[in-house]
Amino acid sequence: MHGVMGKPPGAAQDNNIATSKVMLLMLVVMTGVAPISLYMLVPALPVLATDFGRDISIAQMTVSLYMVGIALSQLIMGPLSDKFGRRPVLLAGLGLMVVAGIGSVFAETLPQLIAARFFQALGGASGMVISRAIIRDLYPRERVGAMISLVVAALMIAQMVSPLTGGLLETAFGWRAILYLITAASLTVTIFIALALPETRRDRADSSSFRGDLGRLLRSRAFVGYLLCQVLASQIIFTFAGGGPYIVVTQMGRTSAEYGAWFATTGFAYLVGNLLCVRFAPRHSLEKLIWFGLGNGSLVFVLIHSVLWPVALNTHALWVALMIALTITNYGYPILNLATSGGTSVPAVYVGAQ
């Protein structure tokens, strides 16, 4: 599917492209523009609900539907980039994000803001899937995993500070300042990509259709198993992103900036978990790491929510963040391997590795 064999006329063929720092920077920003935009607005959810006079559960739809937009974009943009090329589809997606960002800035009702955020994600998340296709276009297969890990590591550092940035902006200038910054950043990324990114797509080899490839993936018990583990590990971060502001800001009476600071611990924990996975992967089997991470994470999860969570809610927001971070460290431990295993449990052509 995404990233197949061959060399088309006009496609990037200079080895210097793959080794340039500019290409690495482009991969990081195109991958990070959508998730960073998600986390920046999270600390302001309680203020959004108050300003629009709506319940916090409605305001949280700016997060939940944003995630739906990311998911749909993953399914749509990858096949389109195979057919029409990486560059035009990526620019179209980023352009949609800019237009939706302008719409979010001038949204007068919460439903309008929710709709604008959905289209922001639908366009912006094109970079998340196309960046991986570009990596497979430019690098030999044995380097793909290392390059994706490098991009994710740089991305996690940015995601660690994005909630804090959003919280500080909301505290100092109001929540619309976050939307102004997101729109300006997405416009800057779009211009940068338009000026610097060459076309990297290779000619499609003879293969089955997208529907056929998807069917083979879903019929693979190994792939589905790894996918379910990935969902289990990832949902903790998204749950804290959606519910954390209500707990920390509304129930505990803390500021948006303080919530952003504590949220940064979850990004750090995710990074630590993956670094541990990288360190121990050469000495232990993939399955052993996965079972250890999930088992250890489950024990920590039960301990936290049965013993420590009630204490944390009545003391300080730091304890809430540390509890979540500890869980994510253990669940995040196998995530890097899970992604790799899920991609290699079926023939590479079905998952875009060729």
C-alpha positions in Angstrom: 0.0 0.0 0.0 2.1 3.0 1.2 5.6 3.0 -0.2 6.1 0.5 -3.0 8.9 -0.6 -5.3 10.2 1.1 -8.4 11.6 4.5 -9.5 9.4 6.9 -11.3 10.5 9.8 -13.5 10.9 12.9 -11.5 10.9 11.2 -8.1 13.6 12.1 -5.7 16.6 9.9 -6.4 19.5 11.8 -4.8 20.9 10.0 -1.8 21.6 13.4 -0.2 17.9 13.9 0.3 17.7 10.9 2.6 20.7 12.1 4.7 19.9 15.8 4.8 18.9 17.4 8.1 16.2 19.3 6.3 14.4 16.1 5.3 14.6 14.9 8.9 13.1 18.2 10.1 10.3 17.9 7.5 9.5 14.4 8.6 9.3 15.6 12.3 7.1 18.6 11.6 4.7 16.8 9.2 4.3 14.0 11.7 3.9 16.2 14.7 1.6 19.0 13.5 -1.6 17.1 14.1 -0.9 15.5 17.5 0.8 18.6 18.8 -2.3 20.7 17.8 -4.5 18.2 19.7 -2.6 18.4 22.9 -2.2 22.2 22.9 -5.9 22.8 23.2 -6.5 20.1 25.9 -5.7 22.3 28.9 -8.3 24.8 27.9 -11.3 22.4 27.8 -12.8 23.6 31.1 -12.5 27.2 30.0 -14.1 26.3 26.6 -17.1 24.7 28.4 -17.5 27.8 30.6 -17.2 30.4 27.8 -19.7 28.6 25.6 -22.0 27.8 28.5 -21.9 24.0 27.7 -21.2 20.9 29.7 -17.6 19.7 29.9 -18.6 16.5 28.1 -19.5 18.6 25.0 -16.3 20.5 25.1 -14.4 17.2 25.3 -15.8 16.5 21.8 -13.1 18.9 20.5 -10.7 16.1 21.5 -12.7 13.0 20.7 -13.8 14.1 17.2 -10.3 15.3 16.6 -9.1 11.8 17.2 -11.8 10.5 14.8 -10.4 12.8 12.2 -6.9 11.5 12.7 -8.2 7.9 12.4 -10.1 8.6 9.2 -7.1 10.5 7.7 -4.9 7.4 8.3 -7.3 5.4 6.1 -7.8 7.9 3.4 -4.6 9.8 2.9 -2.3 6.7 2.6 -4.0 5.1 -0.4 -4.4 8.6 -2.1 -0.7 9.2 -1.7 0.0 5.9 -3.4 -2.1 6.9 -6.3 -1.4 10.6 -6.7 2.0 11.1 -5.0 3.2 12.0 -1.5 3.7 15.7 -2.2 0.3 16.8 -3.6 -1.7 14.7 -1.1 0.3 16.0 1.8 0.0 19.6 0.7 -3.8 19.2 0.1 -4.1 17.8 3.6 -2.1 20.5 5.2 -4.0 23.1 3.2 -7.3 21.7 4.6 -5.8 22.0 8.1 -5.0 25.7 7.5 -8.5 26.4 6.2 -10.1 24.6 9.1 -7.7 26.4 11.5 -9.0 29.7 10.2 -12.5 28.4 10.8 -11.8 27.4 14.3 -10.4 30.9 15.1 -13.7 32.5 14.1 -16.0 29.8 15.5 -18.9 31.5 17.4 -20.4 28.3 18.8 -19.0 25.1 20.3 -20.4 22.9 17.5 -18.7 25.1 14.9 -15.4 24.7 16.8 -15.9 21.0 17.1 -16.5 20.7 13.3 -13.4 22.9 12.5 -11.3 20.7 14.8 -12.4 17.6 13.0 -11.4 18.9 9.6 -8.1 20.2 11.2 -7.3 16.6 12.2 -8.5 15.1 8.9 -6.1 17.3 7.0 -3.2 17.6 9.4 -3.0 13.8 10.1 -2.0 13.3 6.5 1.5 14.0 7.6 1.4 11.2 10.2 0.9 8.5 7.5 2.7 10.1 4.6 5.8 10.7 6.6 6.2 6.9 7.1 5.6 6.3 3.4 8.3 8.8 2.6 10.7 7.1 5.0 10.0 3.8 3.2 10.5 5.6 -0.2 13.9 7.0 0.8 15.6 4.5 3.1 16.5 0.8 2.8 14.2 -1.6 4.8 16.8 -2.2 7.5 16.9 1.6 8.3 13.1 2.2 8.3 12.6 1.2 12.0 15.5 3.4 13.1 14.3 6.4 11.2 10.7 6.1 12.5 12.1 5.8 16.0 14.2 8.9 15.6 11.2 10.8 14.3 9.0 9.6 17.1 11.6 10.5 19.7 11.8 14.1 18.4 8.0 14.2 18.2 7.6 13.1 21.9 9.8 15.9 23.1 7.6 18.4 21.2 4.4 16.7 22.6 5.8 17.0 26.1 5.9 20.8 26.0 2.8 21.4 23.8 0.2 21.1 26.7 2.3 23.4 28.8 2.5 25.9 26.0 -1.3 25.7 25.5 -1.9 26.1 29.2 0.3 29.2 29.4 -1.3 30.7 26.3 -4.8 30.2 27.7 -3.8 31.6 31.1 -2.1 34.7 29.6 -4.2 35.5 26.5 -7.3 33.3 26.4 -8.0 30.0 24.6 -8.4 31.6 21.2 -4.7 32.4 21.3 -4.0 28.7 21.1 -6.0 28.4 17.9 -4.2 31.4 16.4 -0.8 29.7 17.1 -2.0 26.3 15.7 -3.2 28.0 12.5 0.0 30.0 12.1 2.1 26.9 12.8 0.1 24.8 10.2 0.5 27.5 7.6 4.3 27.7 8.3 4.6 23.9 7.9 2.6 24.0 4.7 4.8 26.6 3.2 8.0 24.8 4.4 6.8 21.5 2.8 5.8 23.2 -0.4 9.2 24.8 -0.8 11.4 21.9 0.4 9.8 18.5 -0.2 10.4 16.7 -3.5 8.2 13.9 -4.7 9.4 10.6 -3.3 6.8 8.1 -4.5 8.0 5.2 -6.4 6.1 3.4 -9.1 3.5 1.0 -7.8 4.4 -2.7 -8.2 1.6 -5.0 -9.2 -0.4 -5.7 -6.1 -3.9 -6.2 -4.9 -6.3 -3.4 -4.2 -6.6 -1.5 -1.0 -9.7 -3.4 0.0 -7.9 -6.7 -0.6 -4.9 -5.7 1.4 -7.1 -4.5 4.2 -9.0 -7.8 4.2 -5.7 -9.7 4.5 -4.7 -7.6 7.4 -7.9 -8.1 9.3 -7.8 -11.9 8.7 -4.3 -12.1 10.2 -4.7 -13.1 13.8 -1.2 -11.9 14.7 -1.9 -8.5 13.2 -5.2 -8.1 15.0 -3.7 -9.2 18.3 -0.9 -6.7 18.1 -3.4 -4.1 17.1 -5.5 -4.7 20.1 -2.5 -4.5 22.4 -1.6 -1.2 20.7 -5.1 0.2 21.4 -4.9 -0.9 25.0 -1.5 0.9 25.5 -2.5 4.0 23.7 -6.0 4.6 25.2 -4.4 5.6 28.5 -2.8 8.7 27.0 -6.0 9.7 25.2 -8.2 9.1 28.2 -6.0 11.3 30.3 -6.0 13.9 27.5 -9.8 14.0 27.5 -10.6 13.7 31.2 -7.5 15.1 32.8 -8.5 18.8 32.4 -11.8 18.2 34.2 -10.1 16.5 37.1 -7.2 18.8 37.5 -8.7 22.2 36.6 -12.4 21.8 37.6 -12.3 19.4 40.5 -8.9 20.3 41.9 -9.1 24.0 41.1 -5.7 24.2 39.4 -4.8 26.4 36.4 -4.6 25.3 32.8 -0.9 26.0 32.8 -0.4 23.7 35.8 -2.3 20.9 34.1 -0.1 21.4 31.0 3.0 21.0 33.1 1.7 17.7 34.7 0.6 16.4 31.3 4.2 16.7 30.1 5.1 13.9 32.5 3.0 11.5 30.4 5.0 12.3 27.3 8.2 11.7 29.2 6.9 8.4 30.5 5.9 7.3 27.0 9.4 8.1 25.9 11.0 6.3 28.8 8.9 3.2 28.1 10.0 3.1 24.5 13.7 3.7 25.3 13.5 0.7 27.7 12.0 -1.3 24.9 14.8 -0.4 22.6 17.4 -1.2 25.2 16.1 -4.7 26.0 14.8 -5.7 22.6 18.2 -7.2 21.4 18.3 -9.5 24.5 14.7 -10.7 24.8 12.1 -12.0 22.4 9.4 -9.7 21.1 6.7 -11.7 22.7 8.4 -11.7 26.1 8.7 -7.9 26.0 5.1 -7.5 25.1 3.8 -9.8 27.8 6.1 -8.2 30.4 5.0 -4.7 29.5 1.3 -5.5 29.4 1.4 -7.6 32.6 3.4 -5.2 34.6 1.3 -2.3 33.3 -1.9 -4.1 34.3 -0.6 -4.7 37.9 0.4 -1.0 38.2 -3.0 0.1 36.8 -4.9 -2.0 39.4 -2.7 -0.8 42.3 -3.1 2.9 41.3 -6.9 2.8 40.9 -7.7 0.7 43.9 -5.2 2.2 46.4 -3.5 5.4 45.3 -6.0 7.2 43.1 -8.4 8.2 45.9 -5.5 9.6 47.8 -4.2 11.5 44.8 -7.6 13.2 44.1 -7.6 14.6 47.6 -4.0 15.9 47.7 -2.2 17.4 44.7 -2.4 17.3 40.9 1.2 16.1 40.8 0.1 12.8 42.3 -2.5 12.3 39.5 0.1 13.0 36.8 2.7 10.7 38.5 0.1 7.9 38.7 -0.8 8.2 35.0 2.9 8.5 34.1 3.8 5.3 36.0 1.0 3.4 34.2 2.1 4.8 30.8 5.7 3.9 31.4 4.8 0.2 31.9 2.2 0.1 29.1 4.3 2.2 26.8 7.2 -0.3 27.3 6.0 -2.6 24.5 4.5 0.0 22.2 7.5 0.4 19.9 7.7 -3.4 19.5 4.0 -3.7 19.1 4.0 -1.3 16.1 7.0 -3.2 14.6 5.4 -6.6 15.2 2.0 -5.6 13.8 3.7 -4.3 10.6 5.8 -7.4 10.1 3.4 -10.1 11.0 2.0 -10.1 7.5 3.7 -9.8 4.1 5.4 -6.4 3.8 3.5 -5.3 0.7 0.2 -5.2 2.7 1.5 -2.7 5.2 3.6 -0.5 3.0 7.0 -1.8 3.8 8.0 -2.2 0.1 
